[in-house]
């Protein structure tokens, strides 16, 4: 094939409407993948974690706040993609009593520390262990988040990516209670 041959063919390509719609759906799902939200009504487990900054925290210490417990990993593209929206929602609603506890599923803390160093203004992060996932009845996919109300009850399980609008829809009413 002569130089520029492939590019001249691509330049002449005119997709039909179905191709454009399918490409649009692929892009939408990449940036806003579907998530399955289930309504729950059970007591939140009282897990204890050591944050990456060395502080220890118990989930019970956050009673009276709306808490998003987020299981994620640095190698998960959807997890990394949801972080900016979660951080923005955290900044916008922290004063109203919104907390995030992000539990990394990475094998070691080093990639998590590198990721956090490249981000700014995030939220509390700890390393998850088998006891943490078991306490939430197992986590079979990443990202998975649990939204806990001010009374310490798991109200929603979100299997998939969290974005700002989804947090507004799910956490907003809990913050207003």
C-alpha positions in Angstrom: 0.0 0.0 0.0 1.4 3.4 -0.9 2.0 6.2 1.6 -1.2 7.8 2.8 -3.2 5.0 1.2 -5.1 4.0 4.4 -5.7 7.7 5.4 -7.1 8.6 2.0 -9.6 5.7 2.4 -10.6 6.7 5.9 -11.0 10.3 4.7 -13.5 9.1 2.1 -15.4 6.9 4.5 -19.0 8.1 5.2 -20.7 6.1 7.9 -24.4 5.5 7.8 -26.7 6.6 10.7 -26.6 3.2 12.4 -22.8 3.2 12.6 -22.9 6.7 14.1 -25.5 5.6 16.7 -23.5 2.5 17.6 -20.3 4.5 17.9 -22.1 7.1 20.1 -23.4 4.3 22.4 -19.9 2.8 22.7 -18.5 6.2 23.7 -21.4 6.8 26.1 -21.0 3.4 27.8 -17.2 4.0 28.1 -17.7 7.3 29.9 -21.0 6.5 31.6 -21.1 2.8 32.0 -24.3 1.3 33.4 -24.5 0.7 37.1 -27.0 -1.5 38.9 -28.4 0.2 42.0 -30.2 -2.0 44.5 -32.2 -0.6 47.5 -31.0 -2.1 50.8 -32.2 -1.7 54.3 -29.7 -3.3 56.7 -27.3 -2.3 59.4 -23.9 -1.2 58.1 -21.1 -3.3 59.4 -18.7 -1.8 61.9 -15.5 -2.2 60.1 -12.2 -0.7 61.2 -9.6 0.6 58.7 -6.2 2.2 58.7 -6.2 5.1 56.3 -3.1 5.6 54.1 -2.2 8.6 56.2 -2.0 6.4 59.3 -5.2 7.4 61.0 -7.5 4.6 62.2 -11.2 4.9 61.7 -14.3 2.8 62.5 -17.3 3.1 60.3 -19.4 3.5 63.5 -17.4 6.7 64.1 -19.2 8.2 61.1 -22.7 7.7 62.5 -24.8 10.7 61.9 -23.2 11.3 58.4 -24.2 10.0 55.0 -21.3 7.7 54.0 -20.3 6.3 50.6 -18.1 3.2 51.1 -16.4 2.7 47.7 -14.5 -0.5 46.8 -12.1 0.3 43.9 -8.6 -0.4 42.5 -6.0 1.6 40.6 -6.0 -1.0 37.8 -9.8 -0.6 37.2 -10.4 2.0 34.5 -14.0 2.7 35.6 -12.8 3.1 39.2 -10.3 5.7 38.1 -12.8 7.4 35.9 -15.4 7.9 38.8 -12.9 9.4 41.2 -13.1 13.1 39.9 -16.9 13.1 40.2 -16.8 11.5 43.7 -14.2 14.1 44.8 -16.3 17.0 43.4 -19.4 15.7 45.2 -17.4 15.2 48.4 -16.1 18.8 48.2 -19.6 20.1 47.5 -21.4 18.2 50.2 -18.9 17.4 52.9 -20.1 20.4 55.0 -23.6 18.9 54.9 -22.3 15.6 56.5 -21.2 13.6 53.5 -18.2 11.3 53.8 -16.5 8.9 51.5 -14.4 5.9 52.6 -12.6 4.5 49.6 -11.3 1.0 50.1 -8.7 0.0 47.5 -8.5 -3.6 46.4 -4.9 -3.3 45.1 -2.5 -5.8 46.4 -0.1 -3.2 47.9 -0.4 0.4 48.9 2.3 1.7 46.6 0.2 2.0 43.4 -2.6 3.6 45.5 -0.1 6.2 46.9 1.2 6.9 43.4 -2.4 7.4 42.1 -3.3 9.6 45.0 -0.2 11.7 44.5 -1.3 12.4 40.9 -4.8 13.4 42.1 -5.6 16.3 44.3 -8.2 17.0 46.9 -9.6 13.5 47.2 -11.1 11.8 50.3 -10.1 9.2 52.9 -8.5 6.1 51.4 -7.6 2.8 53.0 -6.6 -0.6 51.8 -9.4 -3.2 51.8 -8.9 -6.7 53.1 -11.0 -9.9 53.0 -12.8 -8.9 56.2 -14.0 -5.6 54.7 -15.4 -7.2 51.6 -17.0 -10.0 53.7 -18.6 -7.5 56.0 -20.4 -6.0 53.0 -21.5 -9.5 51.9 -18.8 -9.8 49.3 -17.8 -7.5 46.4 -17.9 -9.3 43.1 -17.0 -6.5 40.7 -15.3 -3.1 40.8 -16.3 -0.5 41.4 -18.9 -1.3 44.0 -20.2 1.3 46.5 -22.5 1.2 49.4 -24.4 4.3 50.5 -25.1 4.5 54.3 -27.6 6.9 55.8 -27.2 9.0 59.0 -28.7 6.2 61.1 -26.0 3.7 60.0 -28.1 1.7 57.6 -26.9 0.6 54.2 -29.6 2.1 51.9 -28.1 1.5 48.4 -25.6 -0.8 46.7 -24.2 0.5 43.5 -22.5 -2.1 41.3 -20.7 0.0 38.7 -19.5 3.5 38.3 -20.7 6.3 40.4 -20.9 9.8 38.8 -22.0 13.1 40.2 -25.7 12.9 39.0 -26.1 9.5 40.4 -24.7 10.7 43.8 -27.2 13.6 43.7 -30.1 11.2 43.1 -29.1 8.7 45.8 -27.2 10.7 48.4 -29.2 14.0 48.1 -32.3 12.7 49.7 -30.3 11.1 52.5 -28.5 14.3 53.2 -31.9 16.1 53.4 -33.2 13.7 56.0 
